[in-house]
Amino acid sequence: MATVTQSEETRLDPRRWWALGALVASMLVLGFDTTILNVALPTMAEQLGATTSQQQWMADAYVVVFASLMLPAGLLGDRFGRRRMLVTGLVIFLGGSVIGALAGDVNWVIAARTVMGVGAALVMPLAMSVLPSLFGPAERTRAVGIVSAASALGLPLGPIIGGWLLNHFWWGSVFLINVPMVAIGVAACVFLLPETSDPASPKVDVLSTVLTATGLGALIYAIIEAPDRGWGDRLVLVLFALAVVLVGALVLRERQVERPMLDMGLLTHRGFLLNSTAATLVMFVLSGLMFVLPPYLQAVLGNDAFGTGLRMLPMMGGLIIAARAAQPLVERFGARAVVAAGLVVLAFAALLGSRTTVHDGYGFTALWLSVAGLGFGFSVVPSMDGALAALPADRAGSGSGLLMTLRQVGGAIGIALLGSLLAGAFRDRLDTTGLPAPLGHTAGESVVAAHLVAGKTGSTELIASANASYVHGMGLVLMVCGIAALATALLAAALLPNAPTDHRTEGNESPAVASATADAGQ
């Protein structure tokens, strides 16, 4: 993304570190918002009566909008002022949080998450693009490291804060906590962050934006609804066909325009394509795992919301440790070896987790979660950095935008596809013998719903069947994740460039690595 070079006096102005604090406040909100919702989903499903597909939409509405609008949002900041659009994004995110806190049913929660996705799409790319205009090459590494640490810090804070809030307040508090955080971010940006822009940047292509949003929306909707309606259902097939047509039209349009918003030509760069594929798969696996894990910890193992948040920390800890340790290993062994090894570790953790049984305690879960976190960290950072390093310096901005978009799409599809696999397996295995048809249908909607039905009917058999069915479905999800990670590891070991030529300008190397670290949990 293009930036305006500031004068040396501006770069040396001590206020730039206070301005960095504004960006830290902004990124911290996005950092813990994703994980805080994952912990809240079981509680929200119980109190709102949300089905598995509705829970998927509560998670995916945010991600789909985020992925669809990230590129045009970055261009809006370039043309009309990055501070102005960053504050706008925070205000929109604040509005979505208020709607979520006051929501009375599932549909309003999904609407709130959609609004929050619009705000996040403005905040994420602009927070990173402001840094080169604030700091020179000598200071940029430290600055981006601080912003990345703020985002990474949000990962473990989300489950802990969310769990504590749910234990003491109603579920809407996980949205309401964003209000003071965003207010601090807005005030800091208004008073501390200087305005920068690049009026020469490409114009926002409205048609391409619409094609991206509708194409992704049709694809995600089809995947989520398929378990309920059937994969051969007419509506599901029409949606899949519509998604193919819309995405195909997007590709054709972007190849024809002189200055494309989504530069598909970047995928012809072998290093960028292969590293992007690896990074996208990691996001696919991480998003799916974060969706299926909280109900297991809360409903099957019987932990409260706060306990669930604490028990997710081994994966977050492993991820953060590995993300920080990845770069020295790349320098010694090469990116290809580290990415492939990270994917193998991830595959091992997922396959180990697929062996989880109803009778296993938390100790076994903590073991494979820790290993999974290490695999995530060791694969995502070098693959992200390798993708950007493979690009010429004059295309680093568009390449970064495309890479972030692909990763968000991978996350949305991961939640939709793996969540649908879990829902179908759970429903097929659940034994509702002896229950009236309406109660049996309700029990099949989710493991939380099954526990609620069992509580009303006093059926211990239904609880046992629900737990066994959920663990079975989770095992299938983890097995798919493991196989996909192992296949990608083999491709990475065979095809990934080991030491791509770094075309980036001086001072931009660390931002690529740190940006990948910051996005690891988004």
N, C-alpha and C positions, 0 to 999 in steps of 0.2 A: 504494500500500500504506500503510495507516494506521501512524502512528508516535506514540510517546509523547514529548511535549515535555519536555526536561530543564530543570532549574533553570539560571539564569544562571551560578551558581558551577560547575556541572558542565561547562557549555560552555567556561568560561574555565580549566578545569583543564588544566595543561600535559600531563597524561597522555593527553589525547585525541589528540595527535600520535603518541604511541607506539602507541596503539590503531589509528591509521591505518596504522602499519607492519604490524600484524597483517593488515589487509585487503589491503594491497599484496602481502604474501607469498601470500595465498590466491588473489588474482586473477592473479598471475604464473604460478602453476601451470596455471590454466585457459588462460592466454594462449598458452603454447607447447605445450600438450599436443596440440592439434588439428594444428598444422603439423608437429610432430615425428613424428606417426604417418604423415602423408602421405609424408614422406621415407622412412620405414621400410617402407612397404607393398611396394615392389619386392623388397627384401631378404627380407622375411618371406614373400612369395609364392614366392621361390626356395627358401628353406630349409624352409618348411612345405608346399610344394606346393599353395598356395592358388590356386583359380580366380579369375576376375574377379568372379563373383558372391560368392564368399567374401570377397574383398577389399572389395567393397561393403558386406557385412554387418559387417566389422570396423570400418568407418567409420560405418555407419548405425546399428548397435546403440546406440552412444553417443548419437547425435543424436536418435533416436526416443524413447528413454527420457528424455533431457534435455527435449525439447519436451513430452512427456506429463506430466511431474511438476513442471515449473517452477511452475505456478500453485498446486497444492496444497502444494508445498514452502514457498512464500512465506507461505501462510496458517498453516502449522504454526509457522513462526518467529514470526509475529505473536501467536499464541495461547499458545505454550509457551516463548517466549524465543528471541530471535534469536541470541544468542551460543551458547546450548545447541545449537540446530539447525545453526548454522554449523559448530561443532566436530564435530557428528555427521556432517555432510556431508563434511568433510575426512577424518574417520576412514574413512567408507565409500569415499571416493575412494582413500585409502591402501590399503584392503583390496583393491580392484579392481586397483590397480597391482601389488601383490604377486602376485595371481593371474596377471596378465598376464606378469610376469617369470618365473614358474615354469611357465607353460603349455607343454605338449608337443605340442599340435596346434591346428588352426585353431578348433575348437569351443570350446576353453578360452579362446582369445584373444577370441572373440566374447562369451563369458560375462563375461570380465574387463571388456571395454568396456561391457557392459550395467551392471555394478556401478558402474563409474566414472561412467556417465551419471546414476545415482541420486544419487551424491555431488555431482556438478556441478550438478544441479538444485536442491540445497539451497544450495550456495555462491553461485551467481551472483546470484539475486535478493536474498538476505539481505545480501550484502556491500554492495550498493548501498543497500538500505533502512535499514541501520544509520546511514548518514552524516547524515541529517537530525536524528537524536537525539543526535549527537555535536557537531555544528557549527551555529552560527547562520548566518543568510543571508550575513553579511559574509565568513565563512570557508569556506562550503560550496563556492563555486566553485573555490577553490584545492584543497580536499580531494578533490573529485570529479575534478579534473584530474590529481591525483597517482595516484589509483586507476586512472583511465583510461589514463594513461601506462604504468602497470605492465602492464596487460593488452595494450596496443599493443606494448610492448617485447617481449612474449612471441612476437609474430608472427615477427619476423626471427630471434629467438634459437632458436626451435624447429627450423628446418631446419639451422642451423649446429651446435647442440648434438647434434641427432639424427644428423647426418652424421658428426660426430667420433666419437660413441659407436659407431656401426655400423662404422666403420673400425678401431676398436681393441678392441671387445668384441662379444659376441653380441647378437642382435636384442632379447633381453629387457631389455637395459640401457636401452632407451627407456622402459620402464615403471619400472624400478628407480630411475631418476633422480628420479622423483616422491617417493620415500620421504623423503629428507632435506628436500626442499622442503615437503612436507606436514607433516612433523614440526615444522619451524620455524613454520609457519602455525598449527598446533594450539597449540603452546606460547605463541605470541604472543597468540592469542585468549583462552586460559585466564587468562593473567596480566595482560593489558593491556586487554581489551575489556570495558566494562561491560555488564550484562544489561539489555535493554529488551524490552518486549512490549506487546501490545494485545489483551487478552482479549475485547474487544468485536468483533473482526474476524469475518467469516463462518466457519462451520465448514467443514472439508474435506468435499466431496461425494465419497464413495467411488465411487458409481455413475458419476458424470461422469468421474472419473479413469480408471476401468476402460474406459468407452466410448472415451475419448480414446486410451488406450494401445493397445487392441485394434483400433480403427478405423485408426489410423496404421500399426500393425504389419501388418495385412492388406493395406493399400494398398502399403506399401513392399515387402512380400514378393512381391506379385503383379508389381510392376514389375521387381524384380530377377530373378525366375525366368522371366519371359516370354521372353527371348531363348533360353534353353535349351529350355524346354518348348513354346514357340510361343504367340503372343498369343491363339490360338483354343483353347488347351488348356483342358480342363474345370476343372482345379484353379485355373488363373489366372483364368478367368471367375468362378468361385465366390468367389474371394478379392476380386475387384473388387466384386462384388455385395454381399459381406459388409461391405466397407469403406463402401460407400454407405449401407447400412442402419444400421451402427453410428454413422457420423458424423451421419446424419439423426436418429437417436434422441438423440444428444448435443445437437444444435441444439434439438430439441423440448423436451427436459428443461430446458435452460438458459433457455429462453424462459418456462417455466412456474413455476420456483422464484422465491421472493421475493427472495433474495439470491444470484444466480448466481455460480458460481466463474469461469465463462467468459462474460463479459457480451457476448453477440452483438449486443445493441442498440447497442453502440458503433460497429458498422459502418454504422449509419444516418447517422453524421456524415460528410459528404462529404469534408472535409479529412482526417479520420482514415483513411477507406477508401482514398482515392487515394494518400496518402502511404505507408500500410501496404503497398499493392500494389507500389509502387515499391521500397520497402525489402526486401520479400520476394523480388522478382525479382532484386535485387542479390545476396541471399544464395543464391538458386538458382544463379545464374551462378558466383559465387565458389566455392561448394562443388563444383560440377561441374568447374570449371577446376582446382582444387587436387587433385582426384582423378585427372584424366587427365594432368596435367603431369609429375609425378615419374617415371612409367615412360618417358615420352619422353626426359627428360633423362638417365635412368640407362641404360635398355636400348638406346634408339635412338642417342643421342649418345655413349654409352659412358663416362659419368662415374661415379665412385664415389659413395657416399652423401654424403660431406662435400662433394664438388664439386657434387652435385645441390642440397644445401641452400644453398650460396653462390649458385648460379645462379638461385634463386628470389627472391633479395633485391630485384631491380629492381621486381617487383610490390609487395612489401611496402613498399619505400621510397616508391614512388609513392602507395600507399594512405595511408600515415601522413602524408606531406606534404600531400596533398589534404584529408585529414580535418581537419588543423589550419588549412588556409587557406580552408575552405569558408564558415565563418561570416562573415568580412569581406565575401566576395563576395555572400552572401545579403543582408547589410545594404545593399549598394550596388545590386544588380540584382534582388533579390527571389528567393524560394525557387523559384518556378516556373521561372525562367530557369536557375538553377544546377542544379536536379535534371534538367531536360530536357537541358541541355548535358552534364552528367555522363553521362547515359545514352547520348547520341550519341557521346561519346568512348569509352565502354565498347563500344558497338556497332562503332565503327570499329576498335578494338583487336582485338575478336573476329574480325571479318571479315578484318582484315589477317593475324591468326594462322592463319585457315583456309587461307591461301595458302602455308603452310609446306610445304616438300618435304623429302624425305629428304636431299637434298644441301645444304640450307641449313645454315649454321653457327649457332653460338650467338648471334652478333651480331644476327641478324634476330629471334631469339626474345626476346632481352633488350629489343629495341626495342618489340615489341608488348606484352611484359609490363609495361614501364614505363608505357606509355599505358593499359593495362588498370587498373593500380593507381590512376592519376589518376582514371579514370572511376569506379571503385569509391568512392573517397573523396569525390568531388564530388557523388555521387548519394545515398550512404547517410546522411551526416550531416544535410543539410537535410531529407531525407524523414522520417527518424526524429524530428527536432525538430518538423517541421511536423505530424506525426501527433499528438504529444502536445500541441502548442500548440492544436490544434483542439478539445480536450476541456475541459469544465468542470473546475474545480479539484477538485471532490469526486469525480471519476471518473478522475483522473490515475493513481491506483494500479492500478485494474483495467485501464485502457487500456494502461499500460506492460506489464503482464503479458500481455495479449492480443497486443500488438505483438511482444514477444519470442518468444511461442509461435509466431506466424505465421512469423517469420523462421527459427526452428529447423525448422519444418515445411518451409519452402521449401528449406532446406539439405539436409534428408533426401531430399526428392523430387528435388532437383538431382543428388545423388550417385546415387540409384537410377535415374532416368530417363536422364540423360546417360551414366552408366556402362553402362547396358543398351544404349543406342544405340551406344556405342563397342564393346562386346563383340560385338554382332551384326554390325557392319560389319567388324570385324577377322576374325571367323570366316568370313564370306562371301567376303572377298577373299583370305584366306590360301591359298597353293598348297601342298598336302601331297602332291602327286603322287609316287608311288614309296615313300612311307612306309607301313609296316604300319598297319592301322586303329587299334590302340590308341595308337601313337605319334602318328598324325595327330590323334586326338581330344585327346590331351594337349597337343599344340602349339597347338590352337585355343582352349585355355582362357585364355591370356593371352600377351602378347608376351614376358614373362619365361619362361614355360613353353616357348615356341617356341625361344628362345635356348638353353635347357637341352637340348632335344631335338636341336637343331642341333649343340651341342657334343658330344653322345654319338654322333651319326651322322656328324659331319664334313661336314654339308651346308651349304655357303656359300649355295646357292640358297634354302634355308629361311630363313636369316638375312636375306637381301635381301628376301624376300617378307614376312617378319614385320615388318621395319621399315617397308616401304612400306604394308603393311596397317594398321599402327598409326597411321602419320601420316595415312592416308586417313580412318580412324575419328575421329582427333582433329580433323581438318579439318571433318568433319560436325558434331561436337559444337560446335566454335567457331562454325560457321555458324548453327546453331540458336540459340546464345547471342546472336550478333550480331543476328539477325532479331528475337528476343524483346526485346532491349534497345532496338532501334530502334522497334519498335511501341509499347513502353511510353513511350519518349521523346515520340512523337507524342501519345499520350494525355495525358501530363503537361503538355505545352505547351498543349494545348487545354482541359484540364479542371481542372488542379491550381490550387487557390487560391494567389494570388501572395503575399498577406500575411495569413494567417489571424489572427483575433483570438486573442491569447494570454490564455487563461483561467487560467494558472498563477499561483500566489502568488509573491510576491517571493522571490528566492533559488533558485527551482526551474528557472529557464531553463537555466542552464549545466549542471546535472545531466542534463537531457534530451539536450543536445548531446554531453556527455562520455560518457554511457551508450551513445549510438549509436556513438561512436568506439571505445569499449571492446569492443562487440559485433561490430565490423566483421570480425574474423577468427574468430568463434566458430561 
